[in-house]
Amino acid sequence: MRRPPRLALAAAMTLSLALPSLAAAADHLDGAAVQVNHAADINDVYVFQGADAANTVLSFDVNPAAGVVSGTTFDPAIEYVINVDTDADAVEDIVYSITFAAPAAGTQAYTVLKDAAPYATGVTGTNATIATGGMAFAGLVDDPFYFDLDGFRTFKASILDPMAAVDASGICNTNPDVNFFAGFNASAIVLEVPDSSLATTIGVWAETRQGVGGAQIDRMGKPGINTIFLHTDATKDGFNAAEPADDVADYTDDVAGTTSAILQKAFGYTMGNGDAHGATVAGALLSDTLVYDTTSAANFGMLNGRALADDVIDIAYTVVLDENVTSDCVASDSAFRASFPYWAVANAAAASPTPAATAPGASMVPNTASPVDASTGPSLILVASAVVLLVAAGSALVVVTSSRRRR
């Protein structure tokens, strides 16, 4: 029996992208514009309860595979922003703006403004106290994303073979099951603020801008919307420059049409059933804000914030494959801290990459493993069957979603 709400959740849980160069986690290098400067490329957004249950943690990271294909510092020319909506209209009511000085002696000074007023100052790599309550941190950390690439490639091969039945048994039968992303680093910004300064229910998203108040480069709330449902550089860049309040009007057809096409091709849905599920998915995902009840612990499986340890891949497999597969049999390699700033300490990192290594088209390799050939590296990583079908039927899906657009 089909379960529309669970399929909507599956789409929300699906993380990753199909790119010819670099792919990792939810939103990395999701458009042409963000590939110019990895320090402006938002990877993931997290919202969860602090060690003090009266506080909420607001966090995001940039610099995918920091120290390998990205730098390890923040860009002084970029404004890093965390937006908070307190009245469910997908318009920011609280704005935290973070800017950085140029690196000096291995660190960067930074300033946090709240609604354009001074809020906190600090230096990367150390915790800073917010005078009105809470803590701030910015610096290099372990990337918490984890995934068994080889197990998924076995599954993917059966989907892409038109003569073969879909075989999910290989997902959790690779010898051994390995977290390909072990050892990755990123650059994170972490704010812990009192719940009393927010609202009971909030919507959160991050932005990067070209200078304070300048042109928006990237934005993200829920993981995967841009990377999964939009298929051209123009639409991806347009989404990154757009505002959540416009998402329902502007992107419902993209999300619904892509979802319907995936379900029809991968799982044999009729057009009617696929369209119905697509509409449900679009309703669950848009607007692109990460909604969180500040009185509760985060649980991404319930679309309530996102904790660092949430196993997005297992949730996706369980839901997309209707519980026939419940895990990829790998666990997180991250030793999360029990107290602020919560992210795991950065892995032993490679030296900052050369300009050639950061150019579009560079392959990404783990910091703790030997380089891998691009043909087997993360450029092939497509998390769950939805993304596989985007590659397998890329042009067809573009046609489907374009024809459904209501503009």
Secondary structure, 3 states (H helix, E strand, C coil): CCCHHHHHHHHHHCCCCCCCCCCCCCCCCCCCHHHHCHHHCCCEEEEEECCCCCEEEEEEEECCCECCCECCCCCCCEEEEEEEECCCCCCCCEEEEEEECCCECCECEEEEEECCEEEEEEECCCCEECCCCCEEEEEEEECCCCCCHHHHHHHHHHHHCCCCCCCCHHHHCCCCCCCCCCCCEEEEEEEEEEHHHCCCEEEEEEEEEECCCCCEEEEECCCCHHHHHCCCHHHHHHHHCCCHHHHHHHHHHHHHHHHHHHHHHHHCCCHHHHHHHHHHHHHHHCCCCEEEECCCCCEHHHCECECCCCCHHHHHHHHHCCCCCCCCCCCCCCCCCCCCCCCCECCCCCCCCCHHHHCCCCCCCCCCCCCCCHHHCHHHCCCHHHHHHHHHCHHHHHHHHHHHCCC
